[in-house]
Amino acid sequence: MNVFFNALVPVVLLITLGHLFRRWNFPGPEFWPQAERFTYYVLFPAMLVYKLGQAHMAPSVYADVAVLVGATLASMTLILAIIQRFWRWSGSVFSSVFQGATRFNSYVALAAGGMLLGDEGLALTAIVVAIMVPMLNLLCIVMFSLTTAGQRIQFLPVLRMIITNPLIVGSLLGITWSYFELGFHPLLAGTLGPLSSLALPMGLMTVGAGLQLNVLRGASMLFVTSSILKLLVMPVIAAGIGYVLGFELLLVQVMILLAALPTATSAYILARQLGGDAPLMAGIISGQTLLAVVTIPLMLSLLW
């Protein structure tokens, strides 16, 4: 347990620091939205290209990742469908609970993957992110279309958002770079290296700056249900599938980590865009981020 706390404490401190800076209005009201954009469009793609471009993964790894991710998401979807059959939430509510119970924060994933598992773990985490994010987004679109009656879903804008996601683009470019063994010219490495070093701390601070703690007042059973499924049930399912099917230990560890993470901040944008319950989604995002400080070390110590 101490190993996990020691590795994850810097993650928590950076998130807390970002939240405090925003509350103190430092360095200014316009800084954090622009910092988030810069991190999303520049720093993280640069890090993914640089780290993945230096990694050398066997082709079978990608197939293993796809199978493990697909089986885990299918299991979670089945559980949520059974719960919905009994509780019969509205479509907008269920779609937000579904996102909260299945999606994960990519910034925290990459930061924690690197701190806990080193460069090889970071590279594998990036590959899982590159495969899992499109799967999750497409799955969420399907769930929105099936459960939100009378709401016309605009598929093309969302699909465009998935295809142009900088994290996915950066991951695919890095994987291609590695596959063709292009290497990095010293000038290119000298540029991407410092940008990569900035990505994780800036990304975590922008996560903290985006927390909306005021929405946690009067947390509902919907929030509790979504959080239990995401922070406790999903990592157990990922571990069970990974260990039973005999996947490589590092891959199983990465999948457990991602399954144990709080839901993605971008889930709020998707909820607004597709007619979900946006206020509920905001509460789930912020609440899970706080709960994960306790649940992540617990789940990793039990399942790793």
SEKOLPA-730270 format. One record per residue: residue number from 0; residue in three letters; x, y, z of N, C-alpha, C, CB in turn. Coordinates in steps of 0.05 Angstrom, whole numbers, m for minus. Glycine has a CB too. Example, Ala and Ser with C-alpha at 12.3 -4.5 7.8 and 13.67 -1.06 7.14 Angstrom:
NODE   seq   type   n_east   n_north     n_up   ca_east   ca_north    ca_up   c_east   c_north     c_up   cb_east   cb_north    cb_up
NODE     0    Ala      264      m114      156       246        m90      156      264       m66      156       226        m89      181
NODE     1    Ser      257       m45      142       273        m21      143      258         1      157       282        m12      114
***
This chain:
NODE   seq   type   n_east   n_north     n_up   ca_east   ca_north    ca_up   c_east   c_north     c_up   cb_east   cb_north    cb_up
NODE     0    Met       17       m24        0         0          0        0       17        25        0       m19          0       24
NODE     1    Asn       39        25       15        57         48       17       68        55      m11        79         44       36
NODE     2    Val       75        34      m27        86         39      m53       66        55      m70        93         12      m67
NODE     3    Phe       41        47      m69        20         61      m85       16        90      m75        m6         46      m84
NODE     4    Phe       15        93      m49        12        120      m38       35       138      m46         9        119       m7
NODE     5    Asn       59       127      m44        83        144      m51       83       152      m80       108        128      m44
NODE     6    Ala       73       134      m97        73        140     m126       50       159     m133        71        114     m142
NODE     7    Leu       27       156     m119         3        171     m126        1       198     m111       m21        155     m120
NODE     8    Val       15       201      m89        14        227      m74       21       250      m92        32        226      m50
NODE     9    Pro       43       249     m108        48        272     m126       25       278     m145        73        266     m142
NODE    10    Val       11       257     m154       m12        262     m172      m33       278     m157       m23        235     m181
NODE    11    Val      m39       269     m132       m60        283     m116      m51       311     m110       m65        267      m90
NODE    12    Leu      m26       315     m103       m16        342      m96      m18       361     m120        12        340      m86
NODE    13    Leu      m11       351     m144       m13        368     m167      m42       376     m174         1        355     m191
NODE    14    Ile      m60       356     m171       m88        362     m176      m98       383     m155      m105        336     m174
NODE    15    Thr      m90       379     m130       m98        398     m109      m87       426     m114       m89        388      m82
NODE    16    Leu      m62       426     m123       m49        452     m128      m64       467     m151       m19        448     m136
NODE    17    Gly      m71       453     m172       m86        465     m193     m113       476     m184       m91        446     m215
NODE    18    His     m127       461     m166      m152        470     m156     m149       495     m139      m166        448     m140
NODE    19    Leu     m129       495     m122      m124        518     m104     m116       543     m120      m102        512      m84
NODE    20    Phe      m99       539     m140       m91        562     m157     m116       575     m171       m71        553     m178
NODE    21    Arg     m134       558     m181      m158        568     m194     m175       583     m174      m174        546     m208
NODE    22    Arg     m179       572     m150      m195        585     m130     m183       611     m121      m198        567     m105
NODE    23    Trp     m157       613     m121      m143        638     m113     m140       657     m137      m115        632     m102
NODE    24    Asn     m151       648     m159      m151        665     m184     m122       671     m192      m166        691     m180
NODE    25    Phe     m105       651     m189       m77        655     m197      m70       636     m220       m58        649     m172
NODE    26    Pro      m56       645     m241       m46        672     m244      m66       691     m257       m22        671     m262
NODE    27    Gly      m90       682     m263      m111        700     m274     m134       683     m284      m100        717     m296
NODE    28    Pro     m158       696     m288      m182        680     m295     m180       667     m322      m206        699     m295
NODE    29    Glu     m164       678     m341      m162        667     m368     m141       645     m370      m157        689     m387
NODE    30    Phe     m125       642     m349      m101        624     m352     m109       595     m355       m83        628     m328
NODE    31    Trp     m126       585     m336      m131        556     m335     m145       545     m359      m146        550     m310
NODE    32    Pro     m166       558     m370      m178        548     m395     m158       546     m418      m201        565     m404
NODE    33    Gln     m140       567     m420      m120        566     m441      m99       545     m436      m107        594     m444
NODE    34    Ala      m92       542     m410       m72        521     m403      m82       493     m409       m65        523     m373
NODE    35    Glu     m108       489     m405      m120        463     m412     m119       458     m442      m149        462     m402
NODE    36    Arg     m125       479     m457      m124        476     m487      m95       470     m496      m134        501     m500
NODE    37    Phe      m76       484     m484       m48        481     m492      m39       452     m485       m30        502     m478
NODE    38    Thr      m47       443     m461       m40        416     m452      m52       395     m471       m48        411     m423
NODE    39    Tyr      m77       399     m477       m93        379     m493      m83       378     m522      m122        387     m493
NODE    40    Tyr      m77       401     m534       m70        402     m562      m40       401     m568       m82        426     m574
NODE    41    Val      m23       407     m548         5        409     m553       21       390     m536        15        437     m549
NODE    42    Leu       19       393     m509        37        379     m491       32       348     m491        34        389     m463
NODE    43    Phe        7       340     m488         2        311     m487        7       297     m514       m26        306     m478
NODE    44    Pro       m1       308     m536         6        296     m562       37       294     m565        m6        311     m585
NODE    45    Ala       51       315     m558        81        314     m560       92       292     m543        93        341     m552
NODE    46    Met       82       288     m518        92        268     m501       86       240     m512        79        270     m473
NODE    47    Leu       61       236     m523        54        210     m534       71       203     m558        24        210     m542
NODE    48    Val       76       222     m575        93        216     m599      121       209     m589        94        241     m617
NODE    49    Tyr      131       224     m570       159        220     m561      162       193     m546       168        243     m543
NODE    50    Lys      144       187     m528       146        163     m512      140       138     m528       128        164     m487
NODE    51    Leu      118       139     m543       111        116     m560      130       112     m583        83        119     m571
NODE    52    Gly      141       134     m593       160        131     m615      186       117     m607       167        158     m625
NODE    53    Gln      192       117     m581       216        103     m571      209        75     m561       228        119     m549
NODE    54    Ala      184        68     m559       176         42     m548      176        21     m571       148         43     m535
NODE    55    His      180        m4     m564       179        m25     m584      161       m47     m573       208        m36     m589
NODE    56    Met      136       m47     m583       116        m66     m575      111       m87     m597        90        m52     m568
NODE    57    Ala      108      m112     m589       102       m133     m608       74      m129     m618       104       m161     m594
NODE    58    Pro       69      m136     m644        42       m132     m656       20      m146     m639        41       m142     m684
NODE    59    Ser       27      m168     m626         7       m183     m611       m4      m166     m587        18       m209     m601
NODE    60    Val       12      m147     m578         3       m130     m555      m22      m115     m562        25       m111     m548
NODE    61    Tyr      m24      m105     m587       m48        m89     m595      m73      m107     m595       m43        m77     m622
NODE    62    Ala      m70      m131     m604       m93       m150     m604     m101      m157     m576       m86       m176     m620
NODE    63    Asp      m82      m161     m558       m88       m167     m530     m102      m144     m517       m62       m173     m515
NODE    64    Val      m93      m119     m522      m106        m96     m511     m135       m94     m520       m90        m70     m519
NODE    65    Ala     m139       m98     m546      m166        m96     m557     m185      m116     m545      m166       m100     m588
NODE    66    Val     m176      m141     m541      m192       m162     m529     m199      m155     m500      m178       m189     m531
NODE    67    Leu     m178      m148     m484      m183       m142     m456     m201      m118     m452      m156       m137     m442
NODE    68    Val     m196       m97     m468      m213        m73     m466     m242       m79     m474      m202        m50     m484
NODE    69    Gly     m245       m93     m497      m271       m100     m507     m287      m117     m487      m269       m114     m533
NODE    70    Ala     m274      m137     m475      m287       m155     m456     m295      m140     m431      m269       m179     m449
NODE    71    Thr     m278      m122     m421      m284       m107     m397     m308       m88     m402      m260        m91     m388
NODE    72    Leu     m308       m74     m424      m329        m55     m431     m356       m70     m435      m322        m38     m455
NODE    73    Ala     m354       m93     m448      m379       m109     m453     m391      m118     m426      m372       m134     m470
NODE    74    Ser     m374      m126     m408      m383       m135     m381     m396      m112     m366      m360       m146     m365
NODE    75    Met     m384       m88     m367      m395        m65     m353     m422       m56     m366      m375        m41     m354
NODE    76    Thr     m423       m58     m392      m448        m51     m406     m471       m70     m398      m444        m52     m437
NODE    77    Leu     m465       m95     m396      m485       m115     m388     m495      m109     m359      m474       m143     m389
NODE    78    Ile     m476      m104     m341      m484        m97     m314     m502       m73     m313      m459        m93     m296
NODE    79    Leu     m494       m52     m327      m510        m27     m327     m537       m31     m340      m494         m5     m342
NODE    80    Ala     m539       m48     m361      m564        m53     m374     m583       m68     m354      m560        m70     m399
NODE    81    Ile     m572       m86     m338      m589       m100     m319     m599       m81     m297      m572       m123     m306
NODE    82    Ile     m581       m64     m288      m589        m44     m268     m611       m26     m279      m565        m27     m258
NODE    83    Gln     m607       m17     m303      m627          1     m316     m654       m13     m319      m617         11     m343
NODE    84    Arg     m654       m38     m324      m679        m53     m328     m695       m53     m302      m673        m82     m336
NODE    85    Phe     m682       m53     m279      m696        m53     m253     m703       m25     m244      m680        m67     m232
NODE    86    Trp     m684        m6     m247      m688         21     m236     m702        40     m255      m662         32     m227
NODE    87    Arg     m700        35     m281      m714         50     m302     m710        80     m299      m743         44     m301
NODE    88    Trp     m685        89     m299      m679        117     m300     m687       129     m327      m649        123     m294
NODE    89    Ser     m689       155     m328      m694        168     m354     m669       165     m371      m701        199     m350
NODE    90    Gly     m673       168     m397      m650        165     m415     m627       184     m410      m659        169     m443
NODE    91    Ser     m633       209     m403      m612        228     m398     m596       221     m373      m624        256     m395
NODE    92    Val     m611       212     m352      m598        204     m327     m580       179     m332      m618        198     m305
NODE    93    Phe     m592       159     m345      m577        134     m349     m552       138     m366      m595        113     m363
NODE    94    Ser     m554       155     m386      m530        160     m403     m508       173     m387      m538        178     m426
NODE    95    Ser     m514       190     m367      m494        202     m351     m482       182     m331      m505        227     m336
NODE    96    Val     m500       166     m319      m490        145     m301     m472       125     m317      m514        129     m289
NODE    97    Phe     m480       119     m341      m464        101     m358     m436       112     m363      m478         96     m385
NODE    98    Gln     m435       138     m370      m409        150     m375     m392       150     m349      m412        179     m384
NODE    99    Gly     m405       156     m327      m391        157     m301     m381       130     m293      m409        168     m280
NODE   100    Ala     m394       109     m302      m386         82     m293     m366        68     m312      m411         64     m291
NODE   101    Thr     m360        81     m335      m343         67     m354     m319        83     m364      m360         59     m378
NODE   102    Arg     m321       110     m365      m300        126     m376     m278       132     m355      m311        152     m388
NODE   103    Phe     m255       142     m364      m233        147     m345     m218       173     m354      m213        123     m344
NODE   104    Asn     m204       185     m335      m189        209     m340     m162       203     m353      m186        226     m314
NODE   105    Ser     m158       210     m378      m134        203     m392     m109       216     m381      m136        211     m422
NODE   106    Tyr     m112       241     m371       m89        255     m359      m79       239     m335       m97        284     m351
NODE   107    Val      m97       232     m317       m89        218     m293      m79       190     m301      m113        215     m274
NODE   108    Ala      m91       178     m321       m82        151     m330      m52       152     m338       m99        141     m353
NODE   109    Leu      m45       171     m355       m18        172     m365        2       180     m343       m16        192     m388
NODE   110    Ala       m7       198     m326        11        206     m304       16       183     m284        m1        230     m288
NODE   111    Ala       m6       170     m276        m3        148     m257       11       124     m270       m31        139     m247
NODE   112    Gly        5       119     m295        18         96     m309       48       100     m310         7         94     m337
NODE   113    Gly       57       125     m316        86        130     m316       99       129     m289        91        157     m328
NODE   114    Met       85       140     m269        97        140     m242       98       113     m229        81        159     m224
NODE   115    Leu       78        96     m234        77         70     m222       92        48     m238        48         61     m219
NODE   116    Leu       92        51     m264       102         29     m281      125        37     m299        80         18     m298
NODE   117    Gly      135        61     m297       159         69     m312      152        75     m342       180         48     m311
NODE   118    Asp      173        78     m358       169         86     m386      154        64     m402       196         91     m399
NODE   119    Glu      160        39     m396       147         17     m410      117        17     m403       159        m10     m403
NODE   120    Gly      111        21     m377        83         23     m369       69        47     m381        82         24     m339
NODE   121    Leu       83        69     m383        71         93     m395       65        88     m425        90        117     m393
NODE   122    Ala       83        75     m439        79         69     m467       55        51     m471       104         56     m480
NODE   123    Leu       53        30     m454        30         12     m456        4        25     m448        35        m13     m438
NODE   124    Thr        5        43     m428       m18         58     m420      m28        75     m443       m12         76     m396
NODE   125    Ala      m10        88     m458       m17        104     m481      m31        87     m502         8        118     m492
NODE   126    Ile      m21        63     m506       m34         45     m526      m62        37     m517       m17         19     m530
NODE   127    Val      m65        31     m492       m92         24     m482     m111        48     m485       m91         16     m452
NODE   128    Val     m101        72     m478      m116         97     m481     m125       100     m510      m101        121     m472
NODE   129    Ala     m106        96     m529      m112        100     m558     m133        81     m568       m86         96     m574
NODE   130    Ile     m135        57     m556      m155         37     m564     m181        41     m549      m144          9     m561
NODE   131    Met     m179        47     m523      m202         48     m506     m219        73     m509      m193         46     m477
NODE   132    Val     m206        96     m514      m221        121     m517     m241       120     m540      m202        144     m520
NODE   133    Pro     m233       112     m565      m253        110     m586     m275        90     m580      m239        102     m612
NODE   134    Met     m267        67     m569      m288         47     m562     m308        59     m543      m275         22     m549
NODE   135    Leu     m299        73     m522      m317         84     m502     m334       106     m514      m300         96     m479
NODE   136    Asn     m323       123     m530      m339        144     m542     m361       133     m561      m321        163     m558
NODE   137    Leu     m354       114     m577      m374        101     m594     m395        87     m578      m360         82     m614
NODE   138    Leu     m387        73     m557      m406         59     m540     m425        79     m526      m391         43     m518
NODE   139    Cys     m414       102     m517      m431        122     m505     m451       133     m524      m414        145     m493
NODE   140    Ile     m443       137     m550      m461        147     m570     m484       127     m574      m446        152     m597
NODE   141    Val     m477       102     m575      m498         81     m579     m517        81     m555      m485         53     m581
NODE   142    Met     m507        84     m531      m524         84     m507     m542       109     m507      m507         83     m481
NODE   143    Phe     m531       132     m515      m547        156     m517     m570       152     m537      m530        180     m525
NODE   144    Ser     m564       140     m560      m584        137     m581     m606       117     m572      m571        128     m607
NODE   145    Leu     m598        97     m556      m618         77     m548     m635        85     m525      m603         52     m540
NODE   146    Thr     m625       103     m508      m639        110     m483     m651       137     m482      m621        107     m460
NODE   147    Thr     m642       156     m499      m653        183     m498     m675       186     m519      m630        204     m503
NODE   148    Ala     m699       180     m511      m722        180     m529     m727       209     m539      m747        168     m515
NODE   149    Gly     m733       211     m564      m740        237     m576     m717       255     m580      m760        250     m558
NODE   150    Gln     m693       247     m572      m670        264     m575     m654       255     m600      m651        263     m550
NODE   151    Arg     m652       272     m620      m638        265     m644     m608       268     m639      m647        283     m668
NODE   152    Ile     m594       247     m643      m565        247     m638     m550       256     m663      m555        219     m628
NODE   153    Gln     m533       276     m660      m517        285     m682     m490       269     m682      m511        316     m680
NODE   154    Phe     m490       247     m698      m467        229     m697     m442       241     m709      m474        203     m711
NODE   155    Leu     m445       255     m731      m421        264     m745     m403       283     m728      m429        278     m770
NODE   156    Pro     m415       303     m714      m397        319     m697     m382       304     m676      m413        341     m684
NODE   157    Val     m396       284     m664      m383        268     m644     m361       250     m656      m403        251     m628
NODE   158    Leu     m367       238     m679      m347        221     m692     m323       237     m701      m359        207     m716
NODE   159    Arg     m328       262     m709      m306        280     m717     m289       286     m692      m317        306     m729
NODE   160    Met     m303       290     m669      m288        296     m645     m270       272     m637      m308        302     m622
NODE   161    Ile     m280       247     m641      m264        224     m635     m240       222     m653      m281        198     m637
NODE   162    Ile     m245       225     m679      m223        222     m699     m201       243     m695      m235        223     m727
NODE   163    Thr     m210       267     m688      m190        289     m685     m180       292     m656      m202        315     m695
NODE   164    Asn     m187       274     m639      m178        275     m611     m147       275     m611      m189        251     m594
NODE   165    Pro     m135       297     m600      m106        299     m600      m92       275     m587       m97        324     m587
NODE   166    Leu     m104       264     m566       m91        241     m552      m90       217     m571      m106        235     m527
NODE   167    Ile     m112       213     m586      m112        190     m604      m93       195     m628      m141        186     m615
NODE   168    Val      m94       220     m638       m76        226     m660      m46       223     m652       m81        255     m670
NODE   169    Gly      m40       234     m628       m12        231     m618       m4       203     m614       m10        247     m592
NODE   170    Ser      m23       186     m603       m17        158     m598      m12       143     m625       m39        145     m583
NODE   171    Leu      m29       148     m644       m26        134     m670       m1       143     m684       m51        140     m688
NODE   172    Leu        6       168     m682        30        178     m694       55       165     m681        32        209     m693
NODE   173    Gly       54       164     m654        76        152     m639       79       122     m645        72        155     m610
NODE   174    Ile       57       108     m647        57         79     m654       69        75     m682        29         67     m652
NODE   175    Thr       61        92     m701        71         90     m728      101        96     m729        57        110     m747
NODE   176    Trp      109       116     m713       138        124     m711      154       100     m701       142        148     m693
NODE   177    Ser      143        86     m681       157         63     m669      158        40     m689       144         55     m643
NODE   178    Tyr      136        35     m702       134         12     m721      155        14     m743       106         11     m733
NODE   179    Phe      158        38     m754       177         42     m776      206        48     m766       168         64     m794
NODE   180    Glu      209        49     m739       235         53     m726      249        78     m738       253         29     m730
NODE   181    Leu      234       100     m738       244        125     m751      265       138     m733       222        144     m756
NODE   182    Gly      263       135     m707       281        148     m689      276       178     m688       310        142     m697
NODE   183    Phe      290       192     m670       287        221     m666      313       235     m670       275        227     m638
NODE   184    His      313       253     m689       337        270     m693      342       286     m667       333        290     m717
NODE   185    Pro      367       291     m660       372        306     m635      357       332     m632       402        311     m633
NODE   186    Leu      353       346     m654       338        371     m653      309       366     m646       340        386     m679
NODE   187    Leu      297       345     m658       269        338     m652      266       327     m624       259        317     m673
NODE   188    Ala      285       310     m616       285        300     m588      288       322     m568       307        279     m585
NODE   189    Gly      305       342     m575       309        364     m557      285       382     m554       333        380     m566
NODE   190    Thr      267       381     m573       242        396     m572      220       380     m558       233        404     m600
NODE   191    Leu      217       355     m566       195        339     m555      201       331     m526       192        313     m571
NODE   192    Gly      226       327     m518       233        320     m491      223       339     m470       262        316     m488
NODE   193    Pro      229       365     m472       219        385     m453      189       387     m453       232        412     m458
NODE   194    Leu      177       386     m477       147        387     m478      135       363     m463       138        388     m507
NODE   195    Ser      147       340     m467       138        316     m453      140       319     m422       154        291     m461
NODE   196    Ser      161       331     m413       165        335     m384      143       354     m373       192        346     m379
NODE   197    Leu      134       372     m389       113        391     m379       85       379     m379       113        416     m397
NODE   198    Ala       81       358     m396        54        349     m401       40       339     m375        55        326     m421
NODE   199    Leu       53       321     m360        39        309     m338       33       328     m315        56        286     m327
NODE   200    Pro       52       344     m306        45        363     m284       24       384     m293        70        378     m275
NODE   201    Met       26       394     m317         7        414     m326      m21       401     m330        16        426     m353
NODE   202    Gly      m21       376     m341       m46        362     m344      m60       357     m318       m41        336     m358
NODE   203    Leu      m46       348     m298       m58        343     m272      m68       369     m258       m37        329     m253
NODE   204    Met      m53       391     m261       m62        416     m250      m87       426     m263       m40        437     m251
NODE   205    Thr      m90       422     m290      m114        430     m303     m138       413     m295      m111        429     m334
NODE   206    Val     m133       387     m288      m154        370     m277     m164       382     m251      m144        341     m272
NODE   207    Gly     m146       390     m233      m154        403     m208     m168       429     m212      m130        407     m191
NODE   208    Ala     m159       445     m231      m172        471     m237     m200       467     m247      m155        486     m257
NODE   209    Gly     m206       445     m259      m233        440     m270     m252       428     m250      m231        423     m293
NODE   210    Leu     m244       421     m226      m262        409     m207     m283       429     m198      m246        398     m183
NODE   211    Gln     m308       420     m196      m330        437     m187     m342       424     m162      m353        439     m210
NODE   212    Leu     m330       431     m139      m337        419     m114     m365       427     m105      m317        425      m93
NODE   213    Asn     m375       450     m114      m401        459     m105     m424       441     m115      m406        487     m116
NODE   214    Val     m419       425     m136      m440        408     m147     m443       383     m130      m434        401     m176
NODE   215    Leu     m426       379     m110      m427        355      m94     m447       356      m71      m400        349      m82
NODE   216    Arg     m459       380      m67      m478        382      m45     m502       365      m51      m486        412      m41
NODE   217    Gly     m510       349      m31      m533        332      m35     m529       310      m55      m557        348      m43
NODE   218    Ala     m505       298      m54      m498        276      m73     m520       254      m72      m471        264      m66
NODE   219    Ser     m529       246      m95      m551        228      m98     m542       199     m100      m568        235     m121
NODE   220    Met     m562       181      m99      m557        153     m103     m546       147     m131      m583        136      m98
NODE   221    Leu     m553       164     m150      m542        161     m177     m512       164     m177      m555        181     m196
NODE   222    Phe     m502       184     m162      m473        188     m160     m460       164     m146      m467        214     m144
NODE   223    Val     m473       155     m124      m462        132     m109     m460       107     m126      m479        126      m84
NODE   224    Thr     m482       102     m141      m482         78     m158     m461        79     m180      m510         75     m172
NODE   225    Ser     m459       102     m193      m439        105     m214     m411       103     m203      m442        133     m228
NODE   226    Ser     m406       114     m180      m379        113     m168     m371        85     m159      m378        132     m144
NODE   227    Ile     m390        70     m147      m384         43     m139     m377        26     m163      m408         31     m124
NODE   228    Leu     m393        29     m184      m388         13     m208     m361        20     m221      m410         18     m229
NODE   229    Lys     m354        46     m221      m330         54     m235     m305        49     m218      m331         84     m241
NODE   230    Leu     m306        57     m193      m281         56     m176     m276        29     m163      m283         77     m155
NODE   231    Leu     m297        13     m160      m294        m13     m147     m299       m37     m164      m311        m14     m122
NODE   232    Val     m322       m36     m178      m330        m60     m194     m314       m63     m219      m360        m58     m201
NODE   233    Met     m310       m41     m234      m296        m44     m260     m267       m54     m257      m296        m17     m274
NODE   234    Pro     m252       m45     m237      m225        m56     m235     m225       m86     m228      m210        m42     m213
NODE   235    Val     m245       m95     m212      m247       m124     m206     m253      m140     m232      m269       m129     m185
NODE   236    Ile     m271      m129     m248      m277       m143     m273     m253      m144     m292      m301       m129     m287
NODE   237    Ala     m239      m121     m294      m215       m120     m311     m194      m140     m301      m203        m92     m312
NODE   238    Ala     m190      m142     m275      m171       m160     m264     m179      m189     m269      m168       m155     m233
NODE   239    Gly     m205      m195     m264      m214       m222     m268     m211      m232     m297      m244       m224     m261
NODE   240    Ile     m218      m215     m316      m215       m222     m344     m186      m225     m352      m229       m201     m362
NODE   241    Gly     m170      m206     m343      m141       m206     m350     m127      m230     m339      m128       m181     m340
NODE   242    Tyr     m132      m237     m314      m117       m259     m301     m128      m286     m312      m120       m258     m271
NODE   243    Val     m154      m288     m316      m166       m313     m325     m156      m320     m354      m196       m312     m324
NODE   244    Leu     m155      m299     m371      m147       m304     m398     m116      m305     m401      m158       m282     m416
NODE   245    Gly     m102      m299     m380       m73       m303     m380      m57      m282     m395       m66       m329     m391
NODE   246    Phe      m67      m257     m395       m52       m235     m409      m27      m229     m393       m70       m210     m412
NODE   247    Glu       m9      m215     m407        16       m206     m394       10      m189     m370        34       m191     m414
NODE   248    Leu       26      m193     m348        21       m180     m323       20      m149     m326        42       m188     m302
NODE   249    Leu       39      m138     m341        40       m109     m343       14       m98     m356        64       m100     m360
NODE   250    Leu        4      m112     m376       m21       m104     m389      m45      m105     m369       m27       m121     m414
NODE   251    Val      m46      m126     m354       m67       m129     m334      m66      m107     m313       m66       m156     m320
NODE   252    Gln      m41      m100     m305       m38        m79     m285      m47       m52     m297        m8        m77     m277
NODE   253    Val      m39       m47     m322       m48        m21     m334      m78       m20     m336       m35        m19     m362
NODE   254    Met      m91       m42     m344      m120        m43     m347     m134       m39     m321      m129        m69     m360
NODE   255    Ile     m123       m52     m300      m135        m48     m273     m133       m18     m265      m121        m66     m252
NODE   256    Leu     m110        m6     m270      m106         22     m263     m126        40     m277       m77         31     m270
NODE   257    Leu     m129        36     m303      m148         53     m318     m177        48     m309      m145         47     m348
NODE   258    Ala     m183        23     m303      m210         17     m294     m216        29     m267      m214        m13     m292
NODE   259    Ala     m195        33     m251      m199         45     m224     m199        75     m223      m178         34     m205
NODE   260    Leu     m194        88     m246      m192        117     m246     m219       130     m247      m175        126     m270
NODE   261    Pro     m221       155     m238      m246        170     m240     m253       176     m269      m245        197     m224
NODE   262    Thr     m279       182     m274      m288        186     m301     m276       211     m314      m318        188     m301
NODE   263    Ala     m278       212     m340      m265        233     m356     m280       260     m353      m264        225     m385
NODE   264    Thr     m264       281     m352      m276        308     m351     m291       314     m377      m255        330     m346
NODE   265    Ser     m283       302     m399      m296        307     m425     m324       294     m425      m279        296     m448
NODE   266    Ala     m331       278     m406      m357        266     m404     m379       288     m401      m359        246     m381
NODE   267    Tyr     m372       310     m388      m390        332     m385     m397       344     m412      m378        354     m366
NODE   268    Ile     m377       347     m429      m382        359     m456     m400       341     m472      m355        363     m470
NODE   269    Leu     m394       315     m471      m411        296     m486     m439       295     m475      m398        267     m485
NODE   270    Ala     m443       297     m449      m469        298     m437     m485       322     m447      m468        298     m406
NODE   271    Arg     m473       345     m448      m486        369     m458     m492       367     m488      m469        394     m453
NODE   272    Gln     m474       356     m503      m476        354     m532     m498       335     m540      m450        346     m544
NODE   273    Leu     m501       313     m525      m520        292     m533     m545       291     m517      m506        266     m532
NODE   274    Gly     m550       311     m499      m575        311     m484     m575       295     m459      m597        302     m502
NODE   275    Gly     m552       290     m447      m551        276     m421     m556       295     m398      m524        263     m418
NODE   276    Asp     m554       285     m374      m558        301     m350     m531       314     m343      m569        284     m326
NODE   277    Ala     m526       338     m353      m500        351     m349     m494       358     m320      m499        377     m366
NODE   278    Pro     m513       369     m304      m507        374     m276     m499       349     m261      m530        387     m262
NODE   279    Leu     m514       327     m266      m507        301     m253     m479       292     m262      m528        279     m260
NODE   280    Met     m473       296     m287      m446        288     m297     m424       304     m284      m445        292     m328
NODE   281    Ala     m429       330     m280      m409        347     m267     m404       337     m238      m417        376     m266
NODE   282    Gly     m425       330     m224      m422        319     m197     m407       293     m196      m449        316     m184
NODE   283    Ile     m413       275     m215      m399        249     m216     m370       253     m221      m412        232     m238
NODE   284    Ile     m363       271     m240      m335        276     m246     m319       286     m222      m332        297     m269
NODE   285    Ser     m330       306     m209      m315        318     m186     m315       299     m162      m328        344     m178
NODE   286    Gly     m338       286     m157      m339        268     m134     m321       244     m137      m367        259     m130
NODE   287    Gln     m321       232     m161      m304        209     m165     m274       216     m163      m309        196     m192
NODE   288    Thr     m267       240     m172      m239        249     m170     m230       250     m141      m235        276     m184
NODE   289    Leu     m248       259     m123      m241        260      m95     m240       232      m83      m261        277      m80
NODE   290    Leu     m260       215      m89      m261        188      m78     m237       171      m87      m287        175      m86
NODE   291    Ala     m228       176     m111      m207        160     m123     m181       162     m107      m202        168     m151
NODE   292    Val     m177       183      m92      m153        186      m75     m151       163      m56      m154        213      m59
NODE   293    Val     m174       152      m47      m174        130      m28     m177       103      m43      m197        133       m8
NODE   294    Thr     m194       103      m63      m201         77      m76     m179        66      m94      m226         80      m92
NODE   295    Ile     m164        84     m107      m143         74     m125     m121        58     m110      m130         98     m140
NODE   296    Pro     m109        69      m89       m89         53      m74     m101        27      m63       m78         69      m51
NODE   297    Leu     m126        29      m54      m140          5      m44     m142       m17      m65      m167         12      m33
NODE   298    Met     m153       m10      m89      m157        m29     m110     m131       m40     m121      m174        m17     m132
NODE   299    Leu     m111       m23     m124       m86        m32     m135      m72       m51     m115       m67         m8     m141
NODE   300    Ser      m74       m45      m89       m61        m63      m69      m75       m90      m68       m62        m50      m42
NODE   301    Leu     m101       m91      m74      m116       m116      m73     m113      m132      m99      m145       m110      m68
NODE   302    Leu     m111      m118     m122      m113       m132     m148      m87      m135     m162      m132       m117     m166
NODE   303    Trp      m67      m119     m156       m41       m122     m169      m25      m145     m155       m24        m96     m167
***
